[in-house]
Amino acid sequence: MISNQKFRGLFLGFIVLLSSCSSVQKTTPTSQESEEFLINTIGFYNLENLFDTEDDPTKFDESSPLMEIAEGERETIYRAKVANMAKVIADLGSEVTGKPPAVIGVCEVENFNVLQDLVNDHSLSGYDYGIIHYNSPDARSIDVALLYRKSIFRPIHSKAHELVLYSDIDRTKRKYTRDQLYVKGKLDGEEMHFIVNHWPSRRGGEKRSRPNRVNAAKLTKKIKDSIQTQDPYAKILIMGDFNDGPYNESIKEVLEAQEFSENLGIRGLYNPLEKLFKKGIGTIAWRDTWDLFDMILVSRPLIHTTDYSSYTLYQANIFNPYYLQNPKGRFKGYPFRSFADGGFTNGYSDHFPVYLYLIKKKPTEPLPSD
């Protein structure tokens, strides 16, 4: 992987062409020959309690911070919250592509309706996003979803995989949490597999809650292994808010995600964000310490490609511009969350989003439409 500074420097020599899929043109410094590349952003973002204003009697959605606000103010705040989330997604990766992500996983959303409002916001409405969402049995009524630009990505198959957990006190009592979303589709005609996660929280303490995330990791591994049994060379992206860091048992031992891509086995996973974390950069902050709970892990076929004939990981990053940072006070520099002290801050989320660029040579023939 290359550094952020070198990456930006390389792209200063690129000419961004706004087509149905972002492409760039690179001229090598030693010759006048140029090559065109297709480049797409893949992202993940925890939307921090994107709930609607309705109290559903069949769900525990009254736990949403929005429901703690005076009823007459909820609709205005909801619209502002949606607009803020849409702005971040629109900006994600746009410094290079000029457009929002081709595919983005999201979590902490209440239902399909809030996702519709999100993609219909003026910041995103021109990009014709599709939505893949299933209602999960989560106790707080929060789900995961995948958003995709229909002009670039075509879903083929999707499934919600239920994570079955039991109370550590009463082993007969279910603990209801988020499903894991699997989506198979074609990015510009090239097959990709996405697994979107929001693993169980650390409520009750990291040690006590650890088995829940280990079990979540085992389910993710089972999905990944099933894909690779069918195709060992499958291009898989595992994204989510894992509520664990790259150093935890769930990530490092169960999924075996590696910091370095060299000598990675054919079925191995690479964590391109781990190096940033070791430099002190994270997606969440707690008691003046940064952690990396939000990650995108990739399978080996997405790396080690030298000819760029198919989509290859180019760079991964954490999106943390100044406007996403708390501007003042004790938590200055932390993610600027939407809700605090029982009110709306006009902020964004308590997590920074993560993203990566996939790049390949632009084909000489038109992209397949299937």
C-alpha positions in Angstrom: 0.0 0.0 0.0 1.1 3.6 -0.6 1.0 6.6 1.8 -1.8 9.1 1.7 0.6 11.8 0.6 2.0 9.8 -2.3 -1.4 8.7 -3.3 -2.7 12.3 -3.6 0.5 13.2 -5.4 -0.1 10.5 -8.0 -3.6 11.7 -8.6 -2.6 15.3 -9.1 -1.3 14.0 -12.5 -4.7 12.4 -13.3 -7.5 13.9 -15.3 -10.8 13.0 -13.9 -13.4 12.2 -16.6 -17.0 12.3 -15.4 -18.6 9.3 -17.1 -21.1 6.7 -15.9 -18.2 5.3 -13.9 -15.4 7.6 -12.8 -12.2 7.2 -14.8 -8.8 8.7 -14.5 -6.0 9.2 -17.1 -2.4 8.8 -16.0 0.5 9.9 -18.0 3.8 8.4 -16.9 6.7 10.8 -16.3 9.1 8.9 -18.5 6.9 8.8 -21.6 4.1 10.5 -23.4 2.0 7.3 -23.3 -1.1 7.4 -21.1 -3.5 4.9 -19.7 -7.0 5.3 -18.5 -8.2 3.7 -15.4 -11.7 3.1 -13.9 -11.8 3.9 -10.2 -14.6 3.4 -7.7 -15.1 4.1 -4.1 -16.4 1.4 -1.7 -17.3 2.7 1.8 -18.8 1.9 5.1 -20.5 4.3 7.6 -22.2 3.9 11.0 -25.1 6.5 10.7 -25.6 6.8 14.4 -29.2 6.2 15.2 -30.8 7.1 11.9 -34.4 6.5 13.1 -37.6 8.0 11.9 -40.1 10.1 14.0 -42.7 7.3 14.4 -43.0 5.3 17.6 -43.6 1.7 16.4 -45.5 -0.2 19.2 -44.1 -3.5 17.9 -40.5 -2.3 18.3 -38.2 -0.8 21.0 -37.5 2.2 18.8 -38.4 4.6 21.6 -34.8 4.1 22.6 -33.8 6.3 19.7 -32.3 9.7 20.8 -34.8 11.3 18.5 -37.7 10.1 20.6 -36.2 12.0 23.6 -36.7 15.3 21.8 -40.0 17.3 21.9 -42.5 15.8 19.4 -42.9 19.2 17.6 -39.2 19.4 16.8 -38.6 15.8 15.7 -39.4 16.1 12.0 -37.1 19.1 11.5 -34.3 17.4 13.3 -34.9 14.2 11.4 -34.6 16.0 8.1 -31.4 17.7 9.2 -30.0 14.4 10.3 -30.8 12.8 7.0 -29.2 15.7 5.1 -26.1 15.5 7.2 -25.7 11.8 6.5 -26.3 12.3 2.8 -23.6 15.0 2.7 -21.0 12.7 4.2 -21.8 9.9 1.8 -21.7 12.3 -1.2 -18.2 13.5 -0.1 -16.8 10.0 0.6 -14.0 9.4 -1.9 -15.1 12.3 -4.1 -11.8 14.1 -3.9 -10.5 11.5 -6.5 -13.6 10.3 -8.3 -15.7 13.5 -8.2 -18.7 11.3 -7.2 -20.1 9.4 -4.2 -19.3 5.7 -3.6 -20.3 3.0 -6.1 -21.2 0.8 -3.1 -21.5 1.7 0.6 -22.5 -0.4 3.6 -24.3 1.4 6.4 -25.5 0.5 9.9 -27.6 1.9 12.7 -30.6 2.4 10.5 -34.1 1.7 11.6 -35.9 0.6 8.4 -36.2 0.8 4.7 -38.0 4.2 4.8 -35.1 6.1 6.4 -32.8 4.7 3.7 -35.2 5.9 1.0 -35.2 9.4 2.6 -31.4 9.2 2.6 -30.9 8.3 -1.0 -33.6 10.8 -2.1 -31.9 13.7 -0.3 -30.6 16.3 -2.7 -27.0 15.4 -2.1 -27.5 11.9 -3.4 -30.7 11.9 -5.5 -28.9 12.5 -8.8 -27.0 9.2 -8.4 -29.9 6.7 -8.5 -28.9 4.6 -5.5 -30.5 1.2 -5.0 -31.1 -0.2 -1.5 -30.6 -3.7 -0.2 -32.1 -4.1 3.3 -33.7 -6.7 5.5 -35.5 -6.1 8.8 -33.4 -7.8 11.5 -34.6 -9.0 14.9 -32.4 -6.6 16.8 -33.8 -5.6 20.2 -33.3 -1.9 19.4 -34.7 -2.2 15.9 -31.5 -1.3 14.1 -30.3 -2.8 10.9 -27.5 -2.9 8.3 -28.0 -2.2 4.6 -26.1 -1.8 1.3 -26.5 1.1 -1.0 -25.3 1.0 -4.6 -25.3 3.1 -7.7 -27.4 1.2 -10.2 -25.3 2.4 -13.1 -22.2 0.7 -11.7 -23.3 -2.2 -9.5 -25.9 -4.9 -10.3 -27.0 -7.1 -7.5 -27.4 -10.8 -8.3 -28.2 -12.3 -4.9 -28.6 -11.2 -1.3 -29.4 -12.8 2.0 -29.7 -11.8 5.7 -27.8 -14.3 7.9 -29.2 -14.4 11.5 -26.7 -14.3 14.3 -28.2 -16.4 17.1 -27.0 -15.5 20.6 -28.0 -16.4 24.1 -27.8 -14.6 27.5 -24.7 -15.4 29.4 -26.9 -15.7 32.5 -29.8 -17.7 31.1 -28.7 -19.9 28.3 -32.3 -20.5 27.2 -32.9 -16.7 26.6 -32.2 -15.3 23.2 -30.3 -12.0 22.7 -31.6 -10.4 19.6 -29.1 -8.6 17.4 -28.4 -7.5 13.9 -28.3 -9.9 10.9 -25.2 -10.0 8.7 -26.0 -9.0 5.1 -24.5 -10.8 2.2 -24.7 -9.4 -1.3 -23.3 -10.8 -4.5 -23.3 -8.7 -7.6 -21.3 -7.3 -10.5 -19.3 -4.1 -10.3 -18.9 -3.0 -14.0 -19.5 -6.6 -14.9 -16.9 -8.0 -12.4 -18.2 -10.3 -9.7 -17.9 -9.0 -6.1 -19.1 -10.2 -2.8 -20.0 -7.9 0.1 -20.7 -8.9 3.8 -22.0 -6.0 5.9 -21.8 -6.2 9.7 -22.7 -4.5 12.9 -21.4 -6.8 15.6 -22.8 -6.8 19.2 -21.8 -3.9 21.4 -19.5 -3.9 24.4 -22.3 -3.2 26.8 -21.5 -4.8 30.1 -17.8 -4.6 29.4 -15.4 -5.8 26.7 -14.5 -9.0 28.5 -18.1 -10.0 29.3 -19.4 -9.2 25.9 -16.4 -10.6 24.0 -18.0 -14.1 23.2 -20.8 -12.3 21.3 -18.4 -10.8 18.9 -16.4 -14.0 18.6 -19.6 -15.7 17.6 -20.3 -12.9 15.2 -16.9 -13.4 13.6 -17.5 -17.2 13.3 -20.7 -16.4 11.4 -18.9 -14.0 9.1 -16.1 -16.6 8.5 -18.8 -19.2 7.7 -20.3 -16.9 5.0 -16.8 -16.2 3.7 -15.8 -19.8 3.6 -19.0 -20.8 1.8 -18.2 -18.2 -0.9 -14.6 -19.4 -1.2 -15.7 -23.1 -1.4 -17.6 -22.2 -4.5 -14.8 -19.9 -5.8 -11.4 -19.7 -4.0 -10.6 -16.6 -6.1 -13.7 -14.7 -5.2 -13.3 -11.0 -4.5 -14.8 -10.5 -1.1 -15.2 -7.3 0.9 -16.1 -7.6 4.6 -17.2 -4.3 6.1 -18.8 -3.1 9.2 -18.7 -1.6 12.7 -17.2 -4.6 14.4 -17.2 -3.1 18.0 -13.7 -4.7 18.1 -10.3 -3.5 16.9 -7.9 -5.2 14.5 -6.1 -6.6 17.5 -9.0 -8.4 19.1 -9.7 -12.2 19.0 -12.6 -11.8 16.7 -10.7 -10.1 13.9 -7.1 -11.4 14.4 -7.8 -15.0 15.4 -11.2 -16.0 14.0 -11.1 -14.0 10.8 -7.3 -14.0 10.7 -7.2 -10.6 9.1 -3.6 -9.6 8.4 -1.9 -6.3 8.6 0.4 -7.1 5.7 -0.6 -8.4 2.3 2.6 -10.2 1.6 2.5 -14.0 1.8 -1.2 -14.0 2.3 -2.9 -17.3 1.6 -5.4 -17.7 -1.2 -8.3 -17.6 1.3 -6.7 -15.0 3.5 -8.0 -11.6 4.5 -6.1 -8.3 4.4 -6.9 -5.4 6.7 -5.6 -2.3 4.8 -6.6 0.0 7.7 -4.5 -1.6 10.4 -1.4 0.4 9.5 -3.3 3.7 10.0 -4.5 2.5 13.4 -0.9 1.7 14.5 -0.2 5.4 13.6 -2.8 6.5 16.1 -5.6 7.1 13.6 -9.0 5.6 14.3 -12.8 5.8 13.7 -14.0 6.2 17.3 -12.6 8.0 20.4 -13.1 7.1 24.0 -11.4 8.7 27.0 -8.7 10.3 24.8 -7.9 7.0 23.1 -8.5 6.2 19.4 -9.8 2.9 18.3 -10.6 1.3 15.0 -14.0 -0.4 15.1 -14.9 0.4 11.5 -13.0 -1.6 8.9 -13.2 -3.0 5.4 -11.3 -6.3 5.0 -10.5 -7.7 1.6 -9.7 -11.1 0.2 -6.5 -11.8 -1.6 -7.8 -11.7 -5.2 -8.3 -7.9 -4.6 -4.6 -7.4 -4.0 -1.3 -8.4 -5.7 -2.6 -7.5 -9.1 0.2 -5.7 -11.0 -1.4 -5.3 -14.4 -4.7 -3.7 -13.2 -6.6 -5.8 -15.7 -9.3 -6.3 -13.1 -10.4 -4.3 -10.0 -7.6 -4.1 -7.5 -7.3 -2.4 -4.1 -5.4 0.9 -4.5 -5.8 2.6 -1.2 -7.9 2.5 2.0 -8.5 5.4 4.3 -10.5 6.9 7.2 -12.7 9.9 6.2 -12.2 12.5 8.9 -12.3 16.0 7.5 -12.7 18.9 9.9 -16.4 19.2 9.6 -16.8 15.7 10.9 -14.8 16.5 14.0 -16.2 18.0 17.2 -15.3 21.7 16.9 -14.8 22.6 20.6 -14.9 21.6 24.2 -13.6 18.6 26.0 -14.2 16.3 23.0 -12.7 18.6 20.4 -11.4 16.5 17.5 -13.6 13.5 18.3 -16.2 12.4 15.8 -18.9 15.1 15.8 -21.9 13.0 16.9 -25.5 13.9 16.1 -27.0 13.4 19.6 -25.6 14.4 22.9 -27.1 15.4 26.3 -30.6 14.6 25.2 -30.5 16.9 22.2 -29.5 17.3 18.6 -26.0 18.8 18.0 -26.4 19.2 14.2 -23.4 16.9 14.0 -23.0 13.7 12.1 -22.0 10.4 13.7 -19.9 9.1 16.6 -17.9 7.1 14.1 -15.8 8.3 11.1 -16.6 6.4 7.9 -14.0 4.3 6.1 -13.5 3.8 2.4 -11.2 2.3 -0.2 -10.5 2.8 -3.9 -10.8 -0.1 -6.4 -9.0 0.6 -9.7 -8.5 -1.1 -13.0 -7.5 -0.3 -16.6 -10.3 1.0 -18.6 -11.3 -1.6 -21.2 -11.1 -0.8 -24.8 -14.5 -2.3 -25.4 -17.7 -1.0 -23.8 -18.4 -2.3 -20.3 -20.8 -5.2 -20.3 -24.4 -4.3 -19.5 -25.3 -7.6 -17.8 
